[in-house]
Amino acid sequence: MTDLPNDEYELIARAKQGDVRAFEALYHLHKTPIFRTALAISGDRHLAEEILQEVFLRAHKNIHRMHDDRSLAPWLYRVTVNLTYDITARRNRGQTLLKKLTDWLPSPLKSPEHMMETQELQMLVLQAINQLEIKQRTVLVLFYLQGFSMGEIAGITEVPVGTVKSRLHYARRNLRKTVLADKRLLGAMAYDHS
């Protein structure tokens, strides 16, 4: 049994020729970030698993259209986002885990001394994220969780960079407004000033 190469471009070329092991290697290379993206946008583990399967079924079906000299990642993320939009709109689900978003909340609210538990603040943020409309949640997930640039997000979501910037701006503003309006957070702030 020979080892598969780590070079994604070679794997794509081999998969296009029908090499099942090469396609499996591509799957293992991309499955975790694709799953996490679907999970973060949808908020539903089972739904994220379904989306992951559907994304790779489509990738397998369309592998012959892929360029041998480009990563599959942008195409995979685009399909993931579009599928998640469609399915989530039908199921009207929220999204989960975005710990990095607490970084831009006012600093006294981040310290353990001023919050009963860090988990409580994270739960507030997650609940606020679930209240955002799906397009705002999506740019937050892609920007903060996956670390994509504005240009990359524009390509994935198929909208202009200006639209991505606008969605991210309003998502942050709405998230901050919702979190800071939460009475549990106000209790923590009152404790801080007593």
C-alpha beads as a LAMMPS data file, in Angstrom:
LAMMPS data file: protein, C-alpha beads

194 atoms
193 bonds

1 atom types
1 bond types

-500.0 500.0 xlo xhi
-500.0 500.0 ylo yhi
-500.0 500.0 zlo zhi

Masses

1 110.0

Atoms # bond

1 1 1 0.000 0.000 0.000
2 1 1 1.513 3.326 -1.064
3 1 1 1.187 6.608 0.782
4 1 1 -0.969 9.324 -0.727
5 1 1 0.823 12.556 -1.615
6 1 1 0.148 15.629 0.481
7 1 1 -0.056 17.823 -2.598
8 1 1 -3.702 18.794 -3.078
9 1 1 -3.211 19.627 -6.737
10 1 1 -1.903 16.171 -7.489
11 1 1 -4.815 14.668 -5.555
12 1 1 -7.275 16.654 -7.667
13 1 1 -5.636 15.459 -10.884
14 1 1 -5.731 11.863 -9.688
15 1 1 -9.334 12.127 -8.492
16 1 1 -10.320 13.461 -11.908
17 1 1 -8.878 10.247 -13.356
18 1 1 -11.111 8.181 -11.061
19 1 1 -8.657 7.509 -8.222
20 1 1 -10.976 6.890 -5.241
21 1 1 -8.138 7.053 -2.702
22 1 1 -7.151 10.487 -3.988
23 1 1 -10.714 11.733 -3.560
24 1 1 -10.821 10.243 -0.050
25 1 1 -7.619 12.127 0.750
26 1 1 -9.227 15.356 -0.499
27 1 1 -12.223 14.630 1.719
28 1 1 -10.013 14.128 4.781
29 1 1 -8.084 17.283 3.938
30 1 1 -11.195 19.501 3.875
31 1 1 -13.885 17.775 5.952
32 1 1 -13.196 19.389 9.338
33 1 1 -13.271 23.067 8.281
34 1 1 -16.271 22.442 6.018
35 1 1 -18.137 20.704 8.837
36 1 1 -17.255 23.482 11.302
37 1 1 -18.472 26.135 8.881
38 1 1 -21.779 24.364 8.302
39 1 1 -22.157 23.824 12.052
40 1 1 -21.342 27.424 12.918
41 1 1 -23.845 28.815 10.413
42 1 1 -26.641 26.317 11.025
43 1 1 -26.224 25.638 14.744
44 1 1 -27.275 22.025 14.165
45 1 1 -24.754 19.167 14.309
46 1 1 -26.930 16.725 12.361
47 1 1 -27.656 19.307 9.712
48 1 1 -23.933 20.111 9.439
49 1 1 -23.214 16.398 8.906
50 1 1 -25.846 16.270 6.139
51 1 1 -24.368 19.364 4.522
52 1 1 -20.858 17.898 4.714
53 1 1 -22.042 14.768 2.936
54 1 1 -23.908 16.735 0.278
55 1 1 -20.940 19.048 -0.349
56 1 1 -18.644 16.108 -1.009
57 1 1 -21.227 14.291 -3.113
58 1 1 -21.349 17.402 -5.281
59 1 1 -17.564 17.640 -5.286
60 1 1 -17.311 14.046 -6.462
61 1 1 -19.904 14.638 -9.160
62 1 1 -18.141 17.808 -10.359
63 1 1 -14.481 16.856 -9.814
64 1 1 -13.888 16.794 -13.569
65 1 1 -14.649 20.549 -13.651
66 1 1 -12.064 21.417 -11.004
67 1 1 -8.741 22.979 -11.913
68 1 1 -5.683 20.895 -11.101
69 1 1 -3.789 24.023 -10.039
70 1 1 -6.315 25.477 -7.563
71 1 1 -7.415 24.447 -4.115
72 1 1 -10.890 22.992 -3.751
73 1 1 -11.462 25.111 -0.635
74 1 1 -13.158 28.175 -2.211
75 1 1 -15.542 25.989 -4.208
76 1 1 -16.279 23.787 -1.178
77 1 1 -16.990 26.803 1.043
78 1 1 -19.250 28.366 -1.586
79 1 1 -21.300 25.166 -1.839
80 1 1 -21.334 24.822 1.964
81 1 1 -22.595 28.364 2.465
82 1 1 -25.248 28.068 -0.242
83 1 1 -26.528 24.722 1.032
84 1 1 -26.582 25.988 4.592
85 1 1 -28.497 29.105 3.535
86 1 1 -31.072 27.023 1.712
87 1 1 -31.551 24.393 4.377
88 1 1 -31.402 26.809 7.296
89 1 1 -33.951 29.084 5.708
90 1 1 -36.301 26.122 5.493
91 1 1 -35.588 24.906 9.008
92 1 1 -35.055 28.375 10.535
93 1 1 -32.213 27.234 12.768
94 1 1 -29.687 29.350 14.658
95 1 1 -25.929 29.056 14.715
96 1 1 -23.469 28.139 17.447
97 1 1 -19.891 28.598 18.631
98 1 1 -18.072 31.838 17.862
99 1 1 -15.856 32.417 20.882
100 1 1 -13.623 34.940 19.132
101 1 1 -16.455 37.466 18.984
102 1 1 -16.049 38.201 22.689
103 1 1 -12.691 39.823 21.870
104 1 1 -14.246 43.136 20.851
105 1 1 -16.663 43.449 23.767
106 1 1 -15.663 46.053 26.384
107 1 1 -12.693 44.694 28.325
108 1 1 -14.240 44.796 31.835
109 1 1 -16.875 42.385 30.569
110 1 1 -14.253 39.847 29.506
111 1 1 -12.460 39.415 32.802
112 1 1 -13.459 36.511 35.050
113 1 1 -13.691 38.820 38.077
114 1 1 -16.533 40.770 36.489
115 1 1 -18.492 37.821 35.120
116 1 1 -19.666 34.863 37.169
117 1 1 -18.224 32.572 34.510
118 1 1 -16.665 33.047 31.105
119 1 1 -19.150 30.493 29.825
120 1 1 -22.036 32.785 30.732
121 1 1 -20.653 35.551 28.525
122 1 1 -20.085 33.067 25.721
123 1 1 -23.665 31.841 26.083
124 1 1 -24.908 35.428 25.842
125 1 1 -22.891 35.923 22.676
126 1 1 -24.124 32.647 21.179
127 1 1 -27.735 33.545 21.917
128 1 1 -27.204 36.958 20.333
129 1 1 -25.614 35.339 17.271
130 1 1 -28.651 33.102 16.915
131 1 1 -30.775 36.239 16.655
132 1 1 -28.796 37.624 13.713
133 1 1 -30.166 37.085 10.241
134 1 1 -28.404 34.307 8.381
135 1 1 -26.340 36.462 6.009
136 1 1 -24.841 38.356 8.942
137 1 1 -24.163 35.089 10.812
138 1 1 -22.445 33.706 7.735
139 1 1 -19.932 36.531 7.368
140 1 1 -19.187 36.350 11.113
141 1 1 -18.506 32.623 10.852
142 1 1 -16.323 32.952 7.775
143 1 1 -14.420 35.965 9.126
144 1 1 -13.936 35.050 12.800
145 1 1 -14.158 31.279 12.891
146 1 1 -12.564 30.385 9.565
147 1 1 -10.292 33.433 9.259
148 1 1 -11.162 34.322 5.666
149 1 1 -10.393 37.771 4.269
150 1 1 -13.141 40.079 3.016
151 1 1 -12.218 39.218 -0.573
152 1 1 -12.345 35.498 0.096
153 1 1 -15.725 35.830 1.803
154 1 1 -16.996 37.828 -1.183
155 1 1 -15.975 34.965 -3.455
156 1 1 -17.541 32.323 -1.239
157 1 1 -20.834 34.169 -0.768
158 1 1 -20.826 35.541 -4.327
159 1 1 -21.444 39.152 -3.294
160 1 1 -19.259 42.278 -3.641
161 1 1 -16.617 43.001 -0.995
162 1 1 -18.582 46.105 -0.007
163 1 1 -21.582 43.930 0.810
164 1 1 -19.409 41.650 2.936
165 1 1 -18.030 44.662 4.826
166 1 1 -21.527 46.010 5.346
167 1 1 -22.880 42.680 6.594
168 1 1 -19.942 42.264 8.966
169 1 1 -20.365 45.825 10.260
170 1 1 -24.084 45.385 10.929
171 1 1 -23.574 41.915 12.377
172 1 1 -21.046 43.248 14.901
173 1 1 -23.235 46.234 15.712
174 1 1 -26.350 44.106 16.175
175 1 1 -24.463 41.512 18.173
176 1 1 -22.964 44.119 20.477
177 1 1 -26.336 45.821 20.942
178 1 1 -28.057 42.544 21.802
179 1 1 -25.348 41.360 24.189
180 1 1 -25.074 44.677 26.001
181 1 1 -28.878 44.896 26.349
182 1 1 -29.054 41.527 28.104
183 1 1 -30.127 41.976 31.731
184 1 1 -27.738 39.269 32.946
185 1 1 -24.861 41.312 31.570
186 1 1 -26.217 44.494 33.155
187 1 1 -26.244 42.669 36.516
188 1 1 -22.597 41.833 36.075
189 1 1 -21.822 45.436 35.186
190 1 1 -23.718 46.712 38.249
191 1 1 -21.670 44.356 40.410
192 1 1 -18.535 45.781 38.837
193 1 1 -19.418 49.338 39.852
194 1 1 -20.550 48.586 43.405

Bonds

1 1 1 2
2 1 2 3
3 1 3 4
4 1 4 5
5 1 5 6
6 1 6 7
7 1 7 8
8 1 8 9
9 1 9 10
10 1 10 11
11 1 11 12
12 1 12 13
13 1 13 14
14 1 14 15
15 1 15 16
16 1 16 17
17 1 17 18
18 1 18 19
19 1 19 20
20 1 20 21
21 1 21 22
22 1 22 23
23 1 23 24
24 1 24 25
25 1 25 26
26 1 26 27
27 1 27 28
28 1 28 29
29 1 29 30
30 1 30 31
31 1 31 32
32 1 32 33
33 1 33 34
34 1 34 35
35 1 35 36
36 1 36 37
37 1 37 38
38 1 38 39
39 1 39 40
40 1 40 41
41 1 41 42
42 1 42 43
43 1 43 44
44 1 44 45
45 1 45 46
46 1 46 47
47 1 47 48
48 1 48 49
49 1 49 50
50 1 50 51
51 1 51 52
52 1 52 53
53 1 53 54
54 1 54 55
55 1 55 56
56 1 56 57
57 1 57 58
58 1 58 59
59 1 59 60
60 1 60 61
61 1 61 62
62 1 62 63
63 1 63 64
64 1 64 65
65 1 65 66
66 1 66 67
67 1 67 68
68 1 68 69
69 1 69 70
70 1 70 71
71 1 71 72
72 1 72 73
73 1 73 74
74 1 74 75
75 1 75 76
76 1 76 77
77 1 77 78
78 1 78 79
79 1 79 80
80 1 80 81
81 1 81 82
82 1 82 83
83 1 83 84
84 1 84 85
85 1 85 86
86 1 86 87
87 1 87 88
88 1 88 89
89 1 89 90
90 1 90 91
91 1 91 92
92 1 92 93
93 1 93 94
94 1 94 95
95 1 95 96
96 1 96 97
97 1 97 98
98 1 98 99
99 1 99 100
100 1 100 101
101 1 101 102
102 1 102 103
103 1 103 104
104 1 104 105
105 1 105 106
106 1 106 107
107 1 107 108
108 1 108 109
109 1 109 110
110 1 110 111
111 1 111 112
112 1 112 113
113 1 113 114
114 1 114 115
115 1 115 116
116 1 116 117
117 1 117 118
118 1 118 119
119 1 119 120
120 1 120 121
121 1 121 122
122 1 122 123
123 1 123 124
124 1 124 125
125 1 125 126
126 1 126 127
127 1 127 128
128 1 128 129
129 1 129 130
130 1 130 131
131 1 131 132
132 1 132 133
133 1 133 134
134 1 134 135
135 1 135 136
136 1 136 137
137 1 137 138
138 1 138 139
139 1 139 140
140 1 140 141
141 1 141 142
142 1 142 143
143 1 143 144
144 1 144 145
145 1 145 146
146 1 146 147
147 1 147 148
148 1 148 149
149 1 149 150
150 1 150 151
151 1 151 152
152 1 152 153
153 1 153 154
154 1 154 155
155 1 155 156
156 1 156 157
157 1 157 158
158 1 158 159
159 1 159 160
160 1 160 161
161 1 161 162
162 1 162 163
163 1 163 164
164 1 164 165
165 1 165 166
166 1 166 167
167 1 167 168
168 1 168 169
169 1 169 170
170 1 170 171
171 1 171 172
172 1 172 173
173 1 173 174
174 1 174 175
175 1 175 176
176 1 176 177
177 1 177 178
178 1 178 179
179 1 179 180
180 1 180 181
181 1 181 182
182 1 182 183
183 1 183 184
184 1 184 185
185 1 185 186
186 1 186 187
187 1 187 188
188 1 188 189
189 1 189 190
190 1 190 191
191 1 191 192
192 1 192 193
193 1 193 194
